[in-house]
Amino acid sequence: MEYIMAKVQKPSNRAKGWKLLQTKHNLFITSTLRNEMEELLQNFYEEETRMGKKILFAGTKGITASILPGSRTLHALLKRRPGEQEYDYNDCMQELQEADIVIVLEVEGLDWKVLRHLYMWWSGKKKQPRIILCGDFRRLLVTNGGKTSYLFASDAWMRLKLKPIILDDIVEQKDVEFFNMFRLVGIGDERCLAYFNCRVQKELPQDSIALCARKEKVALLNSHRINQLPGMQKEYPAKGELIDADFSKQKIDKVLVVKPNMRVVALKNDSKRRYYNGSLGTVLRMEENEITVCFDNGNVVNMTRDTYSIKCKSSCRKKVSVQQFSLKAGYAITIHQSQGQIFDKVSIYAAGCWCAGQLYEALSRTNTIEGIYLEEPLKPEQLIVDERVVDYYNSIEEEFYEMMEED
């Protein structure tokens, strides 16, 4: 495989990456800073559409799919349904069938089975569209049965014959230090700690969102902020087969507590695309069986209970059906929940970081060092990385320089 590395010191390398975009090759584009990738893709989209090409953006999550124009989730485009084993790989949405170029965003959050589904559809086409996968494997990844899945080691990844571009250009000089320190986080280098630990604050800003390594901390912070809110609270208990329902590992609350003007986070994608799993909003009104939320994208939605199939406490039955609002308090969320989003200000509670890429993910949720606030100094043991990913990115640079010498 060939690799392109776009570095700050060599702007011509960025031009080389742009040149690869003009070819017919399938590509993997990765970048430490997401806004750099989005700018490149936006420019590419505008140029290709002017030439009459049909470009389709797909996200691994609904919140990711909202980043660029015309995006849909890859699951929706493939008509992939949870739990289904057999598929007609030609049975997909018309938008996908007609696309000349398919661009998938944040592939680090993609299950290998979905990538295989995409490959099976693509390989069966007479006129194969171009596939461009975008993401950063140093972030939090999908796990299957407790094991981390790396798409770059999968059969489908290899068969797509992707030519990667690593886009690490920095447009503004003031971003250089932040960028360089952030890259050190990605390889677990402790030299970054002093830089980020300058952002420790005794009192964290109230208008920031708290990103926590542990869900227990999320519950504590949300409870505290709800208690500070004026007004009467209203409780919304789940309905349905509750006696044997096990809520201990469910994202929905057995009893949802809501107050006027309370911040909330959505727990699922809306079929009408007014909000997505992870979208934040503010409660406007509370009725007996309806909660009106103004989401941060401006959409006002009357929320009702959704149906969930959850596990039982006893072994006599596998699952039961319950109904509950797909909302939780949104002052604090887990780092996992923050994937795919960008915030102006984040307060990071890194204590209890337990998996590779978790701290890297949290620090990447804002584009500037000024937007980061820390509850306490970051510690070396929180810089968890997977050596397989480090080796992969090391090989990229090595292959790049070999290719550049050949040029």
C-alpha positions in Angstrom: 0.0 0.0 0.0 1.1 3.6 -0.7 0.9 6.3 2.0 0.9 10.1 1.8 2.0 12.1 4.8 1.0 15.8 4.7 3.3 17.7 7.2 3.3 21.2 8.4 6.9 21.8 7.2 6.1 20.6 3.7 3.0 22.2 2.2 3.7 20.4 -1.1 2.8 17.1 0.6 -0.8 18.5 1.1 -0.8 19.2 -2.6 0.3 15.6 -3.2 -2.7 14.4 -1.1 -5.0 16.6 -3.2 -3.5 15.1 -6.3 -4.4 11.6 -5.1 -7.9 12.8 -4.6 -8.1 13.6 -8.3 -7.3 10.0 -9.2 -9.7 7.0 -9.4 -8.1 5.2 -6.5 -10.0 4.2 -3.4 -8.6 6.1 -0.4 -8.2 6.1 3.3 -7.8 9.7 4.6 -6.7 10.2 8.2 -5.9 13.4 10.2 -5.2 14.4 13.7 -7.4 17.5 13.4 -10.8 16.9 12.1 -11.4 20.4 10.7 -8.5 19.9 8.3 -10.1 16.8 6.8 -13.5 18.5 6.6 -12.1 21.4 4.7 -10.4 19.1 2.2 -13.5 17.1 1.7 -15.7 20.1 1.3 -13.4 21.5 -1.4 -13.3 18.1 -3.1 -17.1 17.8 -2.9 -17.6 21.3 -4.5 -15.1 20.5 -7.3 -16.5 17.1 -8.2 -20.1 18.2 -8.1 -19.3 21.0 -10.5 -18.1 18.3 -12.8 -21.4 16.4 -12.5 -20.3 13.7 -10.1 -22.7 12.3 -7.6 -21.0 12.3 -4.2 -22.6 10.6 -1.2 -21.4 11.2 2.4 -22.1 8.4 4.9 -21.5 8.5 8.7 -20.9 5.6 11.0 -23.3 7.4 13.5 -26.2 9.8 13.0 -24.3 12.6 14.6 -21.4 12.1 12.3 -23.7 12.0 9.3 -24.8 15.5 10.0 -21.3 17.0 9.5 -21.3 17.4 5.7 -24.1 18.0 3.1 -26.4 15.1 2.2 -25.0 12.7 4.7 -26.8 9.5 5.8 -25.7 6.7 8.1 -24.0 3.9 6.3 -26.4 1.4 8.1 -29.4 3.2 6.5 -27.8 3.4 3.1 -27.0 -0.4 3.1 -30.4 -1.2 4.7 -28.6 -3.0 7.4 -30.9 -4.1 10.3 -29.8 -5.1 13.8 -29.6 -8.8 14.4 -30.2 -9.8 10.8 -27.8 -12.4 9.4 -28.6 -12.8 5.7 -28.6 -9.9 3.2 -29.2 -9.3 -0.4 -26.2 -7.0 -0.9 -27.8 -5.4 -4.0 -30.8 -4.3 -1.8 -29.7 -0.8 -0.7 -31.0 2.8 -0.9 -31.2 4.4 -4.4 -28.9 7.2 -3.3 -26.1 4.6 -2.8 -26.8 2.8 -6.1 -26.5 6.1 -8.1 -23.4 7.4 -6.3 -20.1 7.9 -8.2 -18.1 8.5 -5.0 -19.0 7.2 -1.5 -17.2 9.0 1.4 -17.6 7.3 4.8 -16.7 9.5 7.8 -15.2 8.4 11.1 -14.6 4.8 10.1 -12.9 4.1 13.5 -16.5 3.8 14.8 -17.5 1.2 12.1 -18.1 -2.4 12.8 -16.0 -4.7 10.6 -19.3 -6.5 9.5 -20.6 -3.3 8.1 -17.4 -2.6 6.2 -17.7 -6.2 4.8 -21.3 -5.4 3.8 -20.1 -2.3 2.0 -17.4 -4.3 0.2 -19.8 -7.0 -0.8 -22.1 -4.4 -2.3 -19.3 -2.6 -4.0 -17.6 -5.8 -5.4 -20.9 -6.8 -7.1 -21.3 -3.6 -9.0 -20.4 -3.5 -12.7 -19.6 0.1 -12.5 -17.9 0.4 -9.1 -18.1 3.7 -7.4 -15.0 5.2 -5.8 -14.8 4.5 -2.0 -13.1 7.0 0.3 -12.9 6.1 4.0 -12.0 8.8 6.5 -11.1 8.5 10.2 -8.5 8.2 12.9 -7.7 4.9 14.5 -6.1 6.6 17.5 -9.6 7.4 18.8 -12.0 5.1 20.5 -12.9 2.1 18.4 -15.7 -0.5 18.1 -15.3 -3.6 20.2 -16.7 -7.0 19.4 -17.2 -9.4 22.4 -14.7 -7.3 24.4 -12.1 -7.5 21.6 -11.0 -4.4 19.7 -11.6 -4.6 15.9 -9.2 -2.8 13.6 -10.6 -2.3 10.2 -7.1 -1.8 8.7 -6.4 -5.5 9.4 -9.7 -6.7 7.9 -10.1 -8.6 4.6 -12.5 -6.1 3.3 -10.1 -3.2 3.9 -7.3 -5.0 2.0 -9.6 -5.9 -0.9 -10.7 -2.3 -1.4 -7.0 -1.5 -2.1 -7.1 1.8 -0.3 -4.3 4.3 -0.8 -4.1 6.3 2.4 -3.5 10.0 2.8 -2.4 11.2 6.2 -3.4 14.9 6.3 -1.6 16.7 9.1 -1.3 20.2 7.6 -1.9 23.1 9.8 -3.3 26.2 8.2 -2.9 28.7 11.0 0.5 29.0 12.8 -1.2 29.5 16.2 -2.4 25.9 16.0 1.1 24.3 15.7 1.8 23.7 19.4 -1.7 22.4 20.1 -1.4 20.1 17.1 2.0 18.8 18.1 1.0 18.1 21.7 -2.2 16.4 20.5 -0.2 14.1 18.3 1.9 13.1 21.3 -1.3 12.1 23.1 -2.0 9.8 20.2 1.2 7.8 20.7 1.1 7.9 24.5 4.1 10.3 24.9 4.2 11.9 28.3 5.8 15.0 27.0 2.3 16.3 26.2 1.2 16.3 29.9 2.7 19.6 31.0 1.1 21.4 28.1 -2.4 20.2 28.7 -2.1 20.4 32.5 -1.9 24.2 32.3 -5.7 23.9 31.6 -6.5 22.7 35.2 -9.1 25.0 36.7 -10.4 25.2 40.3 -13.8 26.0 39.0 -14.9 24.6 35.6 -17.1 26.8 33.4 -20.8 26.2 33.8 -21.4 26.6 30.0 -19.0 23.8 29.2 -20.0 20.1 28.8 -18.4 17.6 31.1 -16.8 14.6 29.4 -16.2 11.7 31.8 -14.3 8.5 31.6 -16.8 6.8 34.0 -20.6 6.8 33.8 -20.8 7.0 37.6 -19.2 10.4 37.4 -21.7 11.4 34.7 -24.6 10.5 37.0 -23.1 12.5 39.9 -22.5 15.6 37.9 -25.9 15.5 36.2 -27.7 15.1 39.5 -25.8 18.0 41.0 -26.7 20.3 38.0 -30.3 19.2 38.0 -30.6 20.0 41.7 -29.3 23.5 41.1 -32.0 24.3 38.5 -35.0 26.3 39.6 -38.5 25.0 39.1 -40.4 21.8 39.9 -39.1 18.5 38.6 -41.2 15.9 36.8 -40.6 12.2 36.9 -41.2 10.0 33.8 -41.1 6.3 34.8 -40.6 3.7 32.1 -43.6 1.7 31.1 -44.1 -1.9 30.0 -42.8 -5.2 31.4 -40.9 -3.6 34.3 -40.9 -6.3 37.0 -38.2 -8.5 35.3 -36.5 -5.7 33.3 -32.8 -5.2 34.0 -31.9 -1.5 33.6 -28.4 -1.8 35.1 -26.7 -1.8 31.7 -29.2 0.2 29.7 -28.7 3.7 28.4 -32.3 4.7 29.2 -33.4 5.6 32.7 -35.9 3.6 34.6 -37.1 6.9 35.9 -36.3 10.0 33.9 -36.1 13.2 36.0 -36.8 16.4 34.0 -36.9 20.1 34.8 -37.8 23.2 32.7 -34.7 24.5 30.8 -32.7 21.4 31.6 -30.0 20.3 29.2 -30.6 16.8 27.7 -28.9 14.5 25.3 -30.7 12.3 22.7 -30.1 8.5 22.9 -31.1 7.5 19.4 -31.4 8.8 15.8 -34.6 10.4 14.7 -36.1 8.8 11.6 -36.9 12.4 10.3 -33.3 13.4 11.0 -34.2 16.3 13.3 -31.7 15.0 15.9 -29.3 12.2 16.3 -27.9 9.9 19.0 -25.7 12.3 21.0 -27.5 15.5 20.0 -27.8 18.0 22.8 -30.8 20.2 23.5 -32.9 22.1 26.1 -36.2 21.2 27.6 -39.0 23.7 26.7 -42.1 22.0 28.0 -43.2 18.9 29.9 -46.5 17.2 29.5 -47.8 13.9 30.8 -46.6 11.8 27.9 -44.6 14.3 25.9 -41.4 16.4 26.4 -40.7 19.3 24.1 -37.0 19.8 23.4 -35.2 22.5 21.4 -32.1 20.8 20.0 -28.9 22.9 19.5 -29.4 22.6 15.7 -32.6 24.7 16.1 -35.1 21.9 15.7 -38.0 21.8 18.2 -39.3 18.3 18.7 -42.2 16.9 20.8 -40.6 13.7 22.2 -42.6 10.7 23.2 -41.6 7.3 24.6 -39.8 4.8 22.4 -39.9 1.1 22.7 -36.8 -0.8 23.8 -36.2 -4.5 24.1 -34.0 -5.1 27.2 -32.6 -8.1 29.0 -34.3 -9.7 32.0 -32.9 -10.1 35.5 -34.0 -13.8 35.6 -33.0 -16.5 33.2 -36.6 -17.6 32.5 -37.0 -15.0 29.7 -34.4 -13.5 27.4 -35.9 -10.0 26.9 -38.8 -7.8 27.8 -40.4 -4.7 26.1 -40.4 -1.3 27.8 -41.2 2.2 26.7 -39.2 5.2 27.8 -38.1 8.6 26.5 -34.8 8.5 24.5 -33.3 11.3 26.7 -30.9 11.7 29.5 -29.6 14.7 31.4 -27.0 16.4 29.2 -24.7 18.4 31.5 -22.2 15.6 31.6 -21.8 12.7 29.1 -19.3 9.8 28.8 -16.4 10.3 26.5 -17.8 7.5 24.4 -21.1 9.4 24.0 -19.1 12.5 22.8 -17.8 10.7 19.7 -18.5 12.6 16.5 -19.2 16.0 18.1 -17.3 19.3 18.5 -17.9 21.6 21.4 -16.8 25.2 22.2 -15.8 24.2 25.7 -15.2 20.8 27.3 -14.5 20.0 31.0 -12.7 16.7 31.1 -12.9 14.3 34.0 -10.2 11.8 33.0 -10.0 9.9 36.3 -10.7 6.3 35.5 -9.7 6.3 31.9 -9.6 2.6 31.1 -9.2 2.0 27.3 -7.0 2.9 24.4 -7.9 6.2 22.7 -10.2 7.5 25.5 -8.2 10.5 26.5 -7.3 11.3 22.9 -11.0 11.2 22.1 -11.9 13.6 24.9 -9.2 16.1 24.0 -10.3 16.1 20.4 -13.8 17.2 21.1 -12.8 20.9 20.7 -10.5 22.5 18.2 -8.4 24.8 20.4 -6.5 24.5 23.7 -8.6 27.4 25.0 -11.7 25.2 24.8 -10.2 22.5 27.1 -10.7 22.6 30.9 -9.4 19.9 33.3 -10.7 18.9 36.7 -7.3 17.6 37.8 -3.9 17.1 36.1 -3.6 14.4 33.5 -1.5 11.4 34.6 0.8 9.1 32.6 -1.4 6.1 33.2 -4.3 7.8 31.4 -2.3 7.9 28.1 -3.5 4.5 27.0 -2.6 3.5 23.5 -2.8 0.3 21.5 0.7 -0.6 20.2 -0.9 -2.1 17.1 -2.2 1.3 16.2 1.1 3.0 17.0 2.9 0.5 14.8 0.4 1.1 12.0 0.9 4.9 12.0 4.7 4.4 12.3 4.5 2.3 9.1 2.6 5.0 7.3 5.4 7.5 7.7 8.1 5.0 6.7 6.1 4.0 3.6 5.5 7.6 2.7 9.1 8.6 2.6 10.0 5.5 0.5 7.3 6.6 -1.9 8.4 10.2 -2.0 12.0 9.1 -2.8 10.6 7.1 -5.7 8.8 10.2 -7.0 
